[in-house]
Each structure stands twice: as structure tokens, then as C-alpha cells.
């Protein structure tokens, strides 16, 4: 069952994070058409998985229920957001938004695991014989390739978005900049920070895979040296920077051992 979960989790990450535009993410709780669009886009990686599978026993039923379950959770969340009192609270306190995000993703995962277990007991199977043969011909194991692809996909958008949702309230504010200037600076910093954070986490999991644990410390040192001037002058930035660094380290280690030891 673990092999099937890897493919379904991977499809979930692609559909819920990489095929969801920023416009859909911001407005799907207010506009039903965008919520439906997200639901349809979410189905794409699952349908691709079904198409390339050579053994589809109960697979289509499981995929249909997973996609419907995902849409139902998102629909219920949208209904909660549209309640005026809750909407005001979510805008006022970033912590509440973080809790909603955690509950949302937690429910998606629980629904997916529950549906997979149900159909697994009924004899669900998934086999990618053609893809496996291509991987073997190239000298690789398909399972290893998929796990690494899944891990890398976890470390970029999902990890970055999770950090933003959980720790946005600790982000330092610059009162000396105008509102428009601050928005431009924040957007540029966000994009650069996302890329740096991803590369940092990627290097950490690579070093973990080759058991070069001491090299992880070099990444932390290099980051600190590059930001030394700003760290020494801005205490607010230093605290936010430390939170980001520790989060990157934690998420990379947890994700690596989850993918290669638990699944």
C-alpha cells in the first residue's frame, strides 16, 4: 500500500500546489467557478497516473473518491471563509490562517489515506510496467526516481507555502518604506527567499542521502556569512532569518526520512 500512497501523495502535491495558480489560491474561497477550476486541475495528475498504469484494479474508483473528497474539503473551507465573523478573524490573526491551512492539508491527507486503505482491502493495485522498463533500461529503479521526484516537489512550493502560512506574523516590518515600495521589496524578497530556501533544503537532503552530515553545517555557515551585515544590524530580521533556517533544516530532515523510511 505504501507504493500506492507515494503515487497518490505525489499527485496531490502536483495538483494542489503546482497546478493551482496564485489567482485561484486567493479567490477560490469567494468564487465557486475558481473552486471548480481548481478541482478539475487537481484531477489532472491522478488521471495521468491512471492512464500510464497497466494494472488498474479499483484504481479509478479510488481516484474518483480522492478527487471528490478533496473538492468537498475545499468547498466546506470556502463556506467557512464566507462567514463574515470567521472571515474577519482570519484576516486579523495570521495564526488562525495557519491553523486553517494545517487542518485543510491534514484533512486532505486523512481522506486520501482512508480511501486508499478501503480500496486496498478490496484488492486495489497499481502497476507502471512500461515506465519501470524504461527506468531499468536507463539503469535506474522507478521507485527510487519517483520517491526523489516526490521529495523534491515537497521541498519547493509546499515547504515554502507552509513557512509563509505558519510564520508570516514574525516577518519584520519596514516603516521607512512606502506602501507600494514595501510591496515590491516584499515580492522580490519572497521570490529570492523561496529559491534560496529550496536550494538549501535540496542540498540538505542530498547530504543526508550520501551521509555527509557535517556538510550540512557548511550550508548554515555560508548563509550566515552572506547575511552577516543585516543580521548584526536588524534584530527583527535576525529572528525571522533564524526561524527560516531552522524550519528549512527541520522540514528537509523530516521529509527525507518520511519519504525513504516511512513510505
VMD Tcl script that draws the C-alpha trace (Angstrom):
set ca {
  {0.00 0.00 0.00}
  {2.93 2.35 0.67}
  {3.87 2.36 -3.02}
  {0.35 3.43 -3.99}
  {0.38 6.15 -1.31}
  {3.62 7.55 -2.74}
  {2.00 7.96 -6.16}
  {-1.21 9.42 -4.71}
  {0.65 11.83 -2.39}
  {2.84 12.91 -5.32}
  {-0.27 13.52 -7.44}
  {-1.82 15.51 -4.58}
  {1.24 17.75 -4.29}
  {1.28 18.41 -8.04}
  {-2.46 19.09 -8.19}
  {-2.86 21.13 -5.00}
  {0.34 23.21 -5.17}
  {1.85 23.27 -8.66}
  {-1.36 23.31 -10.75}
  {-3.02 25.91 -8.55}
  {-2.36 29.46 -9.73}
  {-1.96 32.34 -7.30}
  {-5.27 33.81 -8.52}
  {-7.14 30.57 -7.81}
  {-5.48 30.21 -4.41}
  {-6.52 33.73 -3.36}
  {-10.06 33.81 -4.77}
  {-11.34 30.21 -4.80}
  {-12.91 30.69 -1.35}
  {-15.05 33.53 -2.73}
  {-15.77 32.35 -6.30}
  {-17.30 28.92 -6.94}
  {-16.11 28.90 -10.58}
  {-12.47 29.14 -9.46}
  {-13.08 26.45 -6.84}
  {-14.43 24.15 -9.57}
  {-11.48 25.07 -11.81}
  {-9.10 24.08 -9.02}
  {-10.98 20.80 -8.57}
  {-10.64 19.98 -12.28}
  {-6.94 20.91 -12.37}
  {-6.39 18.81 -9.26}
  {-7.68 15.73 -11.14}
  {-5.07 16.00 -13.93}
  {-2.10 14.23 -12.25}
  {-4.41 11.50 -10.93}
  {-5.84 10.90 -14.42}
  {-2.31 10.79 -15.84}
  {-1.42 8.19 -13.20}
  {-4.46 6.13 -14.21}
  {-3.59 6.36 -17.93}
  {0.01 5.14 -17.55}
  {-0.91 2.38 -15.10}
  {-1.10 -1.13 -16.61}
  {-2.89 -2.66 -13.62}
  {-5.96 -0.59 -12.71}
  {-7.97 -2.79 -10.37}
  {-10.16 -0.42 -8.28}
  {-7.73 2.42 -9.13}
  {-10.27 4.57 -10.98}
  {-12.79 4.31 -8.12}
  {-10.12 5.32 -5.61}
  {-9.05 8.29 -7.75}
  {-12.64 9.48 -8.18}
  {-13.27 9.35 -4.42}
  {-9.94 11.07 -3.63}
  {-10.73 13.94 -6.04}
  {-14.31 14.26 -4.78}
  {-13.08 14.19 -1.18}
  {-10.56 16.92 -1.95}
  {-13.23 19.10 -3.56}
  {-15.61 18.55 -0.63}
  {-12.96 19.64 1.92}
  {-12.17 22.75 -0.15}
  {-15.87 23.52 -0.57}
  {-16.50 23.30 3.19}
  {-13.49 25.54 3.81}
  {-14.84 28.08 1.32}
  {-18.20 28.08 3.12}
  {-16.42 28.79 6.42}
  {-14.42 31.63 4.87}
  {-17.59 33.23 3.55}
  {-18.98 33.54 7.07}
  {-18.42 37.20 7.91}
  {-17.30 36.73 11.53}
  {-14.80 33.99 10.70}
  {-13.52 35.88 7.67}
  {-12.68 38.94 9.80}
  {-10.87 36.83 12.37}
  {-8.82 35.03 9.71}
  {-7.71 38.35 8.23}
  {-6.85 39.79 11.62}
  {-4.83 36.88 13.03}
  {-2.28 35.10 10.86}
  {-2.18 32.29 13.43}
  {-5.80 31.39 12.68}
  {-4.99 31.24 8.97}
  {-2.09 28.92 9.78}
  {-4.40 26.62 11.75}
  {-6.90 26.53 8.86}
  {-4.05 25.67 6.46}
  {-2.82 22.82 8.68}
  {-6.34 21.45 9.16}
  {-7.02 21.73 5.43}
  {-3.93 19.76 4.39}
  {-4.39 17.34 7.29}
  {-7.95 16.54 6.18}
  {-6.83 16.04 2.57}
  {-4.17 13.55 3.71}
  {-6.51 11.71 6.09}
  {-9.18 11.39 3.37}
  {-6.58 10.09 0.91}
  {-5.19 7.52 3.35}
  {-8.68 6.37 4.36}
  {-9.82 5.89 0.75}
  {-6.58 4.11 -0.16}
  {-6.91 1.71 2.78}
  {-10.53 0.94 1.87}
  {-9.81 0.11 -1.76}
  {-6.54 -1.65 -0.87}
  {-8.54 -4.13 1.19}
  {-10.82 -4.62 -1.82}
  {-7.82 -5.53 -3.98}
  {-6.72 -2.20 -5.45}
  {-3.48 -2.38 -7.41}
  {-1.26 -0.01 -9.37}
  {1.48 -1.11 -11.73}
  {3.62 1.01 -14.06}
  {5.27 -1.77 -16.06}
  {6.20 0.34 -19.11}
  {7.66 3.16 -17.00}
  {9.51 0.58 -14.91}
  {11.06 -1.00 -18.02}
  {12.19 2.40 -19.31}
  {13.78 3.18 -15.93}
  {15.53 -0.21 -15.85}
  {16.82 0.30 -19.39}
  {18.36 3.59 -18.24}
  {19.89 1.85 -15.21}
  {17.54 3.23 -12.54}
  {14.81 1.91 -10.27}
  {11.44 3.55 -10.91}
  {10.51 3.57 -7.22}
  {13.72 5.44 -6.38}
  {13.11 8.01 -9.14}
  {9.51 8.61 -8.05}
  {10.50 8.99 -4.39}
  {13.17 11.55 -5.24}
  {10.78 13.45 -7.51}
  {8.17 13.42 -4.74}
  {10.72 14.62 -2.18}
  {11.94 17.47 -4.39}
  {8.35 18.54 -5.10}
  {7.73 18.65 -1.34}
  {10.73 20.87 -0.71}
  {9.73 23.69 -3.06}
  {6.18 25.06 -3.12}
  {4.63 23.05 -0.24}
  {7.53 23.79 2.13}
  {7.71 27.47 1.16}
  {3.96 27.99 1.45}
  {3.87 26.20 4.80}
  {6.58 28.52 6.13}
  {4.71 31.62 4.92}
  {1.43 30.42 6.46}
  {2.96 29.47 9.82}
  {5.41 32.31 10.37}
  {4.03 35.34 8.48}
  {3.31 37.04 11.82}
  {7.07 37.12 12.61}
  {8.04 38.84 9.36}
  {9.82 42.16 10.10}
  {8.07 45.37 9.04}
  {9.91 48.30 7.41}
  {8.10 51.55 8.31}
  {10.69 53.64 6.45}
  {9.44 52.35 3.08}
  {6.25 53.50 1.37}
  {3.38 51.05 0.94}
  {3.97 50.45 -2.78}
  {7.73 50.24 -2.33}
  {7.30 47.79 0.55}
  {5.08 45.55 -1.61}
  {7.69 45.47 -4.40}
  {10.51 44.75 -1.94}
  {8.47 42.05 -0.19}
  {7.62 40.37 -3.51}
  {11.25 40.37 -4.66}
  {12.45 39.12 -1.29}
  {9.77 36.43 -1.27}
  {10.83 35.08 -4.66}
  {14.53 35.17 -3.82}
  {13.89 33.65 -0.39}
  {11.83 30.83 -1.93}
  {14.63 29.89 -4.33}
  {17.34 30.14 -1.64}
  {15.23 28.11 0.78}
  {14.60 25.41 -1.82}
  {18.28 25.13 -2.74}
  {19.15 24.98 0.95}
  {16.70 22.14 1.60}
  {17.78 20.34 -1.57}
  {21.43 20.40 -0.51}
  {20.48 19.15 2.96}
  {18.64 16.08 1.60}
  {21.49 15.37 -0.84}
  {23.98 15.43 2.04}
  {21.65 13.22 4.09}
  {21.46 10.70 1.23}
  {25.26 10.40 1.00}
  {25.63 10.56 4.81}
  {27.72 13.74 4.76}
  {26.09 15.21 7.85}
  {28.93 17.61 8.66}
  {28.46 19.30 5.29}
  {25.02 20.49 6.39}
  {26.74 22.81 8.86}
  {28.61 24.42 5.95}
  {25.29 25.47 4.41}
  {24.24 27.18 7.64}
  {27.63 28.89 7.91}
  {27.57 30.13 4.30}
  {24.08 31.60 4.79}
  {25.11 33.37 7.99}
  {28.22 34.88 6.39}
  {26.22 36.14 3.39}
  {23.70 37.84 5.69}
  {26.09 38.86 8.47}
  {25.77 42.63 7.98}
  {21.96 42.57 8.05}
  {21.86 40.05 10.91}
  {24.06 42.25 13.10}
  {22.05 45.43 12.45}
  {18.42 44.24 12.40}
  {17.31 42.10 15.33}
  {13.85 41.54 13.83}
  {15.34 40.20 10.62}
  {17.81 38.06 12.58}
  {14.98 36.31 14.44}
  {12.96 35.77 11.25}
  {16.09 34.51 9.47}
  {16.81 32.03 12.29}
  {13.22 30.75 12.19}
  {13.52 30.23 8.42}
  {16.87 28.45 8.70}
  {15.71 26.09 11.45}
  {12.45 25.41 9.60}
  {14.36 24.55 6.41}
  {16.58 22.16 8.34}
  {13.63 20.54 10.11}
  {11.41 20.16 7.04}
  {14.26 18.74 4.94}
  {15.16 16.10 7.54}
  {11.54 15.15 8.26}
  {10.63 15.00 4.55}
  {13.69 12.89 3.69}
  {13.09 10.28 6.38}
  {9.33 10.27 5.73}
  {9.80 9.51 2.03}
  {12.63 6.99 2.34}
  {11.93 5.37 5.72}
  {8.18 5.61 6.37}
  {6.77 5.23 2.84}
}
mol new
graphics top color blue
foreach p $ca { graphics top sphere $p radius 0.5 }
foreach p [lrange $ca 0 end-1] q [lrange $ca 1 end] { graphics top cylinder $p $q radius 0.2 }
display resetview
